[in-house]
Amino acid sequence: MKTRPNFSALLQACFTERLMAQCNASPHTIASYRDTFRLLLEYAQPQLHKSPSTLALEDLDAPFKGRPARYRPDDQLLAFLQGL
């Protein structure tokens, strides 16, 4: 049975494989994604009672996204991650 990668592994792949290697993204684009993910993780930790290192992609589901908050993950961002 194949295990699904955790969110940290997907996030690392997003930066190292997708943005840097495949897309040849600029340093400004990479910094923007970094800051966006930082906000997402800072919001998710108290809401889900999980540290960022233990998050799974499934934790960022519809009920999580539907919670009122100052910061919410962007649908486009989540679709991008699911496509990795």
Secondary structure as GFF3:
##gff-version 3
##sequence-region A 1 84
A	DSSP	alpha_helix	7	13	.	.	.	ID=ss1
A	DSSP	pi_helix	14	22	.	.	.	ID=ss2
A	DSSP	alpha_helix	27	48	.	.	.	ID=ss3
A	DSSP	three_ten_helix	52	54	.	.	.	ID=ss4
A	DSSP	three_ten_helix	57	59	.	.	.	ID=ss5
A	DSSP	alpha_helix	62	66	.	.	.	ID=ss6
A	DSSP	alpha_helix	75	82	.	.	.	ID=ss7
###
